[in-house]
């Protein structure tokens, strides 16, 4: 069964090859939430792209160019979704590297999972905005 792919999504895919663009990563990160002490959900205080690059360099982790913004998204996702498991920048950097460079994985799955989350939440992605 083939799923319908909008023209905007197809254009995004052609330009970004299943990876996050800077604009899409910014928007996706802005949607991230964390659970507070009392169980309330609040906006994540994200790590900026510059901070992310610095942390990766400090940890000696190099992410190839086409995966860079996907890595930034993953780094912030680690902060939002795995704060007890990925407690410091070394662990978050390893998580990003291992996810993106997984020899039998597909780095495009990161974007697909985000897309599925947005669909499940009923949040449309206006792909043309992120080209």
Residue pairs with C-beta under 8 A, 6 or more apart in sequence:
5 13
6 127
8 126
8 127
8 128
9 125
9 127
11 127
11 128
11 131
12 21
12 24
12 127
12 128
12 130
12 131
15 21
15 131
16 24
17 66
17 108
18 107
18 108
18 111
18 112
19 66
19 67
19 69
19 70
19 107
19 108
19 111
20 28
20 69
20 70
20 72
20 73
20 110
20 111
20 114
21 69
21 130
21 131
22 49
22 69
23 129
23 130
23 131
24 69
24 125
24 130
25 49
25 69
25 70
25 72
25 73
27 129
27 130
28 73
28 114
29 44
29 46
29 72
29 73
29 76
30 43
30 46
31 118
31 123
32 43
32 44
32 46
32 76
32 77
32 79
32 80
33 41
33 42
33 43
33 44
33 80
34 41
34 42
34 43
34 44
34 79
34 80
34 83
35 41
36 42
44 76
44 79
44 80
46 76
46 79
47 55
47 72
47 75
47 76
47 79
49 69
49 72
52 71
52 72
52 75
52 76
55 75
55 89
55 92
55 93
56 62
56 63
56 71
56 75
56 93
56 96
58 89
59 89
59 90
59 93
59 94
61 93
61 94
61 96
61 97
63 71
63 96
63 97
63 100
67 100
67 107
70 100
70 107
70 110
70 111
71 96
71 97
71 100
73 110
73 114
74 95
74 96
74 99
74 100
74 110
75 92
75 93
75 95
75 96
78 86
78 91
78 92
78 95
78 96
79 86
79 92
82 95
85 91
86 92
86 95
99 105
99 107
99 110
100 107
100 110
115 125
118 124
118 125
